[in-house]
Structure formats: C-alpha cells, structure tokens
Amino acid sequence: MTEVRTRIEPAPSGSIHVGNARTALFNWLFARHHGGVFVLRIADTDAKRATDENYRAVLEDFRWLGLDWDEGPEAGGAHGPYRQSERFDLYRTHAEKLVEGGFAYYDYASPEDVDAERKRAQAEGRRPDHRAIADARKEDGHAPSIRFIVPADQTITFHDEVLGEMSTDLGRTPDFVIVRADGSPTYMLAVTVDDLAMGITHVIRGNDLVASTARQLLIREALGVTDAPMLAHLPLLVSPDGKPLSKRWGDVAVGAYRDQGFLPEAMINYLALLGWSFDDRTNIFSVEDLVERFTLDRVGKNPAAFDVDKLEWLNGHYIRSKTPAELAELLVQYCVTEGIPADSPEGRRTLEAVTPLLVERMKRLTEAPPMVRFLFADVTPDDKAAKALGGQEEYLAAVADRLEALEKWTAAAIEEALRRLAAERELKPKRAFQPIRAAVTGTLVSPPLFESLEILGRPKTLERIRTRVG
C-alpha cells in the first residue's frame, strides 16, 4: 500500500469548530492506523479573518486535543510552506497553466454583469453563460478573475468510502471562479493544487463538501492528473433535535469546551463516536484503542447528534480516572482563573488533599473552584447559606465546643463528635450539619463535611463557626 497521507486545513478564524475537530481526528486516526502522515495546512487566504491570534488559536486547539501533525506549521516538511497565504504564486502558476491549456479563461465581467446573467439564465431555464460576458468590460482597466470551464455534457463519477458510488451531472454547473479579481485563489483551486503538491492520498472531510468534489476532480484532470485520492465524506454534526450545529444552538468551538472544564481525552473519545462506532456496546476508548480500531468502513452515513450530556458523562469518567495529584494539577488553572491562589506548592497540596472528595461530584473541572474556595480564603455566606444560619447561634456554639475538645483532628473523630451532638439534640443529619457547612464553607454545596473540616484545619474551622455565633 502506498504511504497514506491525510490532511486537515482549518481556516484561522479563531478556535476550531467541533465539526472540524472531528474531521481532523478521523484524518489523524486513519493516518496513525496505517503508519502514515498527517498534514496540517492553514487556509488563511481570507486576510480579514486570518489574524496571528486566530492562527495561534488553531494550533493551540490541535495541541490541546493531542493531534500532533507530521508536516505543517512549525513542524516543517518537504511540501511547505503550509500556509495558503504563502503559496499564492503556486496557485497563480497553475491557474495560468489552465488558461493556456484552454481549460480556463480571464473574466472581466463586473459583479453586476454576473448577477444579471445569473438572473437571465434562471428565467430561461439554463445555466449561466459566463464566457459570453467575460470580455464585456475588458477595456475598463480593472483586473479580471479566472474562471474554470465546466463541460456541460459530462458526468463525473467517483467512489466514496462512506457514501458509495456518486455521480454528478455537470449540465447545470456553471463555469466557476478559481482566482478572484484581487489575485486570491478560491477554495476550489487552492485545495486541489495543495492536495496534488503535497501528495495527499486520502481526502476525508465533511459531507457538506461532497458537492465540490466533481469540480475538484475536473481541475485535477485538466492539470494532467488522471488518478484521484480516496474520498470519504463524513456525516454532518447536528444538535440533539437534528438542527445544524451553529452558534445559535450553543458552543461549537473546541476552545469553549476547554474553558468549560472538559478534558482533551474526553473530547477525543466523544468526537470519535460521532459518526463512527466499533460495536454496539463500547463507549470508552483510549487514544491507543482508537488508533488500533479505527477504520472508515465503520463510519455511518446519517448525521451525528452532538449531545453535551453524553460529553459530560464521558468527562466525568475521565475525571474519576485521574490520580489526586493529576487532578489537582489540572484544577490549578481553573482555580487561579476564579481568583483562588492555588498555584503555590501549598495550594497544590491542598487541592491534592481535596480532589478525592470532588471526583464523584464533578462533570466539569469548572465545578471545582466554587466547592474549594473556602479552603483558600475567608468566606461570606451566600443567600442559601445565610438562611440556613438563621437562629443557629446557640447550636453552633455547642458545635465549636465539641470540636475544640477533640484530641485528634481527623474526619472520623469530627464525624463521631458531631453525630453524637446531633443525637443528643434529636436532630436529623440535614438540620444538624447544614448550619455547620454554611458557617465553614459559605455555601450548602461543598465536598463531604467531615473530610472538609479536617483539610481546613482546627483553627480556621473554629474561627469561622465562632464568627457566626457572634
């Protein structure tokens, strides 16, 4: 088998869309499964969106996901440069070659001319005849675009690894622009030239691009290339109700899920399940499992629903799989973001002590800072906690006396003392322990009470309880 070479070419418009991330993952898995090469190239022909900040955001997303690239920005390679903005001369050369070969022509028509021809063609039930108006404004002095000639009497047929045999009748397909009047290439030309120049053997991409395949195959043929890469068009991602996955639905950028406390291994595991399955019962896959088991014949045709609840379930699984030290290190950045000074050696030790108490309560890492803030700073009871503290001064004074009298400050000793006091006063656990939790943590939602008091320490625990006594 020829060396497998796959690619992904995100536009640097900010953090990548989860759909692009899924496509990148499938390309990466296919290349890794076959011992091939995964190429990252940047589609930055749109100068308005292609800022350095957006470019760095794309690379950061790939690194966070663990999708390392063999060729591309910063990695280099024999087929660079890997930013389309640095390849304009190559695109222009190929476009002019197409013109010289009679496969394309210069189009001097104005946008108004093009729109008028489109409307005439629509009214007459034919495809637009751009060549008929191409020279209408040649003497006006403005730069022309370049259009590729589409043979109206041809049908393009190709095999798709997911969709099967596909055919496109070109009878209604108009000539299309491959170089804009400003000299920038269109997607059709850039992607085709780059795939050829970089020796891409397998094009794995979203189903929304299947309509462009026939035109790209035409360009390849016109450039003298008779063979085509293997094609696989992946099912689109949709919301749980079947609607397009857009910003109107919710967060669609990888960076948003990173900021919300999702782990990269959970995101990779979940993205892999969107359109692919190994069997009808396995949901948990390590990256190594995916590389070993991934094949295109198990990719489905139907749209795949992006369900945040399922992603959260997987995230909880991976959170629970972390050691206390690993989880503590992951939580540092989220705590610091919320103003909690957890980035010191002492702060890390505190987090490591409390993380075993958090794992069963967390679906996202962002849920931890509110639950651990009381360990790092004095607290002010929130509204619910303040309500729970109402009229509890005498009881809390008794609690403080019992805790102060303990010989050993351990969770077991604390629990025994507080349960004995509750029994003496005939208090059910909720009524007995809620005021203590409210006084010490400032909230009614926190890690298990007795273990929390042990970690906080006797002096701070007593100080906070006595403060509420007045």
C-alpha positions in Angstrom: 0.0 0.0 0.0 1.2 3.5 -0.9 2.1 5.6 2.1 -1.1 7.1 3.5 -1.1 10.9 3.6 -4.1 12.7 5.1 -4.7 16.4 5.8 -6.8 19.0 7.5 -6.9 22.6 6.5 -8.7 24.8 9.0 -9.3 28.5 8.4 -7.7 30.6 11.2 -10.9 32.3 12.2 -10.5 31.5 15.9 -10.9 28.3 17.9 -11.8 25.5 15.6 -15.4 24.2 15.2 -16.1 20.9 16.8 -17.0 19.6 13.4 -13.6 20.5 12.0 -12.1 18.9 15.1 -14.0 15.6 14.4 -12.8 15.7 10.8 -9.2 16.3 11.9 -9.4 13.4 14.4 -10.7 11.0 11.8 -7.8 12.0 9.4 -5.3 11.7 12.3 -6.6 8.3 13.3 -6.6 7.0 9.7 -3.0 8.1 9.2 -1.8 6.7 12.6 -3.7 3.4 12.0 -1.8 3.0 8.7 1.5 4.4 9.9 1.1 7.3 7.5 1.5 11.1 7.6 -1.0 13.7 8.9 -0.6 17.1 7.3 -1.8 20.3 8.8 -2.1 23.3 6.5 -3.8 26.6 7.1 -6.4 28.0 4.8 -5.6 31.7 5.5 -6.4 33.2 2.1 -9.0 35.5 3.8 -6.8 38.2 5.1 -9.6 39.8 7.2 -10.0 36.7 9.4 -6.5 35.3 9.3 -5.0 37.2 12.2 -2.0 35.9 14.1 -4.1 35.5 17.2 -6.6 33.2 15.3 -3.7 31.3 13.8 -2.2 30.6 17.2 -5.7 29.6 18.5 -5.9 26.9 15.8 -2.5 25.4 16.7 -3.4 25.6 20.4 -6.6 23.6 19.8 -4.7 20.9 18.0 -2.1 20.6 20.7 -4.7 20.5 23.4 -6.5 17.7 21.6 -3.2 15.8 21.2 -3.5 15.8 17.4 0.2 16.2 16.5 1.0 16.8 12.9 3.9 15.3 10.9 4.0 18.2 8.4 2.8 21.7 8.7 3.4 25.0 10.6 6.3 24.8 13.0 6.8 21.1 12.1 8.1 21.8 8.6 8.2 19.3 5.8 9.2 18.7 2.2 6.0 20.2 0.8 5.9 23.6 2.5 5.0 26.3 3.1 1.9 25.1 4.8 0.0 28.4 5.0 -2.0 29.1 1.9 -1.2 32.8 2.1 2.4 31.9 1.4 1.5 29.8 -1.7 -0.2 32.4 -3.9 2.5 32.2 -6.6 2.0 28.5 -6.9 -1.8 28.9 -7.3 -1.3 31.6 -9.9 1.1 29.5 -11.9 -1.4 26.6 -12.0 -4.3 28.9 -12.9 -2.4 30.4 -15.8 -1.4 26.9 -16.9 -5.1 26.1 -17.1 -5.8 29.3 -19.1 -3.0 28.4 -21.5 -4.4 24.9 -21.9 -7.9 26.1 -22.8 -9.4 24.9 -19.5 -10.0 28.4 -18.0 -10.3 32.0 -19.1 -10.0 35.6 -17.9 -13.3 37.0 -16.8 -13.6 40.8 -16.9 -17.3 41.0 -16.1 -18.4 43.1 -13.1 -20.4 41.7 -10.2 -23.4 43.4 -11.7 -22.8 41.7 -15.0 -22.5 38.3 -13.3 -25.7 38.8 -11.3 -27.7 39.9 -14.4 -26.5 36.9 -16.4 -27.5 34.6 -13.4 -31.0 36.1 -13.4 -31.3 35.7 -17.2 -30.2 32.1 -17.1 -32.6 31.4 -14.2 -35.5 32.9 -16.2 -34.6 30.9 -19.3 -34.0 27.7 -17.5 -30.3 27.3 -18.4 -27.0 27.6 -16.7 -25.3 31.0 -16.8 -23.0 31.6 -19.8 -20.1 33.4 -18.2 -17.9 33.2 -21.3 -20.5 35.2 -23.2 -20.0 38.2 -20.9 -16.3 37.7 -19.9 -14.9 40.4 -22.2 -17.7 42.9 -21.9 -15.6 45.2 -19.7 -12.1 44.2 -20.8 -11.2 47.8 -21.8 -12.3 49.2 -18.4 -8.9 48.5 -16.9 -9.8 46.5 -13.8 -8.2 43.2 -13.0 -10.0 40.0 -14.2 -10.9 36.9 -12.3 -10.1 33.5 -13.8 -12.9 31.0 -14.4 -12.7 27.3 -15.0 -14.6 25.9 -17.9 -17.2 23.2 -17.0 -18.1 20.9 -19.8 -21.9 20.7 -19.9 -22.1 17.3 -21.5 -20.0 15.5 -18.9 -20.9 13.4 -15.8 -18.4 12.9 -13.1 -18.5 9.6 -11.2 -16.4 8.7 -8.2 -16.4 6.2 -5.3 -16.8 7.4 -1.8 -15.7 5.2 1.1 -18.7 6.3 3.2 -21.4 7.2 0.6 -20.7 4.6 -2.1 -20.9 5.4 -5.8 -21.6 9.0 -6.5 -22.4 10.8 -9.8 -22.6 14.5 -10.7 -24.2 15.6 -13.9 -22.5 18.9 -14.9 -25.2 20.1 -17.2 -26.4 22.7 -14.7 -23.0 23.5 -13.2 -21.7 26.9 -14.4 -18.1 27.9 -15.0 -16.6 28.7 -11.6 -14.0 31.2 -10.4 -10.7 29.8 -9.4 -8.8 33.1 -8.9 -10.6 36.2 -7.7 -10.0 39.6 -9.3 -7.8 40.6 -6.3 -5.5 37.7 -7.1 -6.5 35.4 -4.3 -7.3 31.8 -5.0 -10.7 30.2 -4.3 -11.1 27.1 -2.2 -11.6 25.0 -5.3 -8.2 25.8 -6.8 -6.2 26.0 -3.6 -7.4 22.7 -2.1 -6.8 20.9 -5.4 -3.3 22.3 -6.1 -2.3 21.6 -2.5 -3.6 18.1 -2.4 -1.6 17.4 -5.6 1.6 19.2 -4.4 1.5 17.5 -1.0 0.8 14.0 -2.3 -2.4 13.6 -0.4 -3.7 10.1 -0.9 -6.9 10.2 1.2 -9.3 13.1 1.4 -11.5 12.7 4.5 -13.8 15.6 5.1 -17.4 16.7 6.0 -20.4 15.7 3.9 -21.1 19.4 3.2 -18.1 19.4 0.8 -19.3 16.4 -1.3 -20.8 18.8 -3.9 -17.4 20.4 -4.6 -15.8 17.0 -5.4 -16.7 16.9 -9.1 -15.3 20.4 -9.7 -12.0 19.5 -7.9 -11.7 16.3 -10.0 -12.2 18.4 -13.1 -9.3 20.6 -12.1 -7.1 17.6 -11.4 -7.8 16.2 -14.8 -7.1 19.5 -16.5 -3.8 19.6 -14.8 -2.9 16.3 -16.3 -3.6 14.1 -13.3 -5.8 11.0 -14.1 -5.9 9.3 -10.7 -7.9 10.6 -7.7 -7.3 10.3 -4.0 -9.5 8.0 -2.0 -12.6 10.1 -0.9 -14.6 9.8 2.3 -17.3 12.3 3.2 -18.2 12.2 6.9 -21.8 12.6 8.3 -22.5 16.1 9.5 -22.8 17.0 13.1 -26.2 18.3 14.3 -27.8 19.3 17.6 -29.8 16.7 19.5 -33.0 18.0 17.8 -31.5 17.5 14.4 -30.7 21.1 13.5 -27.4 22.4 12.2 -24.7 22.8 14.8 -24.3 26.6 14.9 -23.7 29.3 17.4 -27.4 29.7 17.7 -27.6 26.2 19.3 -24.7 26.7 21.7 -21.0 26.4 22.0 -19.4 25.0 18.8 -15.8 25.9 19.3 -13.2 23.5 20.9 -11.8 26.3 22.9 -15.1 26.9 24.6 -15.2 23.3 25.9 -11.7 23.5 27.1 -12.5 26.7 29.0 -15.6 25.0 30.5 -13.5 22.2 32.1 -13.6 19.4 29.6 -10.6 17.1 29.3 -9.0 16.5 26.0 -9.2 12.7 26.3 -13.0 13.1 26.9 -13.4 15.3 23.8 -11.3 12.9 21.6 -13.3 9.9 22.9 -16.6 11.7 22.3 -15.7 13.1 18.8 -14.7 9.6 17.7 -18.2 8.3 18.5 -19.8 11.0 16.3 -20.3 9.0 13.1 -18.1 6.0 13.9 -18.6 3.0 16.2 -16.5 -0.1 16.9 -19.5 -2.1 18.1 -22.9 -1.5 19.7 -21.7 -1.5 23.3 -18.3 0.1 23.7 -18.2 3.8 24.5 -14.9 4.2 26.3 -11.8 4.3 24.1 -8.3 5.4 24.8 -6.4 7.1 22.0 -4.4 3.9 21.6 -7.6 1.9 21.3 -8.9 4.3 18.6 -5.7 4.2 16.6 -5.8 0.4 16.6 -9.5 0.1 15.8 -10.4 3.0 13.5 -11.5 2.1 10.0 -13.6 4.0 7.5 -15.9 1.1 6.9 -17.4 1.7 10.3 -18.3 5.3 9.6 -22.0 5.8 9.1 -24.0 8.0 6.7 -26.5 9.5 9.0 -26.0 12.9 10.7 -24.4 12.6 14.2 -26.0 14.4 17.1 -23.7 16.4 19.4 -25.1 15.8 22.9 -23.4 17.8 25.7 -24.9 15.5 28.3 -23.1 12.5 26.8 -19.9 14.5 26.6 -20.3 15.4 30.3 -20.8 11.7 31.2 -17.5 10.8 29.4 -15.8 13.8 31.0 -16.8 12.5 34.4 -15.4 9.1 33.6 -12.0 10.6 32.7 -12.0 12.9 35.8 -12.5 9.9 38.0 -9.7 8.1 36.3 -7.1 10.8 37.4 -4.9 10.4 40.4 -5.3 13.1 43.1 -2.0 14.7 42.0 -3.0 14.7 38.3 -6.4 16.2 39.0 -5.0 18.8 41.4 -2.6 20.0 38.7 -5.4 20.2 36.2 -7.6 22.2 38.6 -4.9 24.8 39.3 -5.6 26.9 36.2 -9.3 26.9 36.8 -8.9 28.0 40.4 -6.5 30.8 39.5 -8.9 32.0 36.8 -11.5 32.3 39.6 -9.2 34.2 41.8 -8.2 31.3 44.1 -4.5 31.2 44.9 -3.9 27.6 44.2 -0.7 27.8 42.2 1.7 27.7 45.1 3.2 24.5 46.5 0.8 24.7 49.5 -2.1 25.4 47.2 -1.3 22.3 45.2 -1.1 20.2 48.3 -4.5 21.5 49.4 -6.0 20.6 46.1 -4.5 17.2 46.1 -6.0 16.6 49.5 -9.5 17.6 48.5 -9.7 16.2 45.0 -10.7 12.6 46.2 -13.7 14.3 47.7 -14.7 16.0 44.5 -14.4 13.4 41.8 -17.9 11.9 42.2 -19.4 15.3 42.2 -17.8 16.8 39.1 -18.7 16.5 35.4 -16.6 19.5 34.5 -13.4 20.9 36.1 -15.0 24.3 36.3 -17.3 22.9 39.0 -14.4 22.6 41.4 -13.4 26.2 42.2 -16.8 27.1 44.0 -16.5 23.9 46.1 -12.9 24.5 47.2 -12.8 28.3 47.6 -13.4 28.0 51.4 -10.1 26.2 51.8 -8.1 29.2 50.4 -9.9 32.3 51.7 -12.4 33.5 54.2 -16.0 33.2 53.0 -19.2 35.2 53.1 -22.3 33.0 53.3 -24.4 33.1 50.1 -28.1 33.6 50.3 -29.0 30.0 50.9 -26.2 29.6 53.5 -27.2 32.7 55.3 -30.8 31.4 55.6 -29.5 28.1 57.0 -27.6 30.0 59.6 -30.6 31.9 60.9 -31.2 31.3 64.6 -28.4 28.8 64.9 -26.1 30.7 67.2 -26.5 28.6 70.3 -26.2 25.3 68.4 -23.1 26.5 66.6 -21.5 27.5 69.9 -22.1 23.9 71.1 -20.6 22.6 67.9 -17.5 24.7 68.4 -17.1 23.5 72.0 -17.3 19.8 70.9 -14.8 20.3 68.1 -12.4 22.2 70.3 -12.4 19.4 72.8 -11.3 16.8 70.3 -7.9 15.1 71.0 -7.4 14.2 67.3 -8.4 16.4 64.4 -9.4 13.7 61.9 -12.5 13.2 59.8 -13.5 10.2 61.8 -13.2 12.0 65.1 -15.0 15.0 63.8 -17.9 12.9 62.5 -18.2 11.0 65.7 -18.4 14.2 67.8 -20.9 15.9 65.5 -23.2 12.9 65.2 -23.2 12.4 69.0 -24.3 16.1 69.4 -27.0 15.6 66.8 -28.3 12.5 68.5 -28.4 14.4 71.9 -30.5 17.1 70.3 -32.6 14.7 68.3 -31.6 16.5 65.0 -31.7 14.8 61.7 -28.5 14.9 59.7 -29.6 17.7 57.4 -30.7 20.0 60.2 -27.6 19.1 62.2 -24.9 19.6 59.5 -26.3 22.2 57.2 -25.6 25.1 59.6 -22.0 23.9 60.1 -21.4 23.6 56.4 -22.9 27.1 55.8 -20.7 28.6 58.5 -17.5 27.0 57.4 -17.8 26.9 53.6 -20.2 29.8 52.9 -22.4 27.5 50.8 -24.6 24.5 51.0 -22.8 22.8 48.2 -19.3 21.6 49.1 -17.2 18.4 49.5 -18.2 16.0 52.2 -18.3 17.9 55.5 -16.2 15.9 57.9 -13.3 15.5 55.5 -13.6 19.2 54.5 -13.2 20.2 58.1 -10.1 18.0 58.5 -8.5 19.6 55.5 -9.4 23.1 56.6 -7.8 22.5 60.0 -9.0 23.1 63.5 -8.0 26.8 63.9 -9.9 28.0 60.8 -12.9 25.8 61.4 -13.4 27.1 64.9 -12.8 30.7 63.9 -15.4 30.5 61.2 -18.0 28.8 63.4 -17.5 31.2 66.3 -17.7 34.2 63.9 -21.2 33.1 63.1 -22.0 32.7 66.8 -21.2 36.4 67.3 
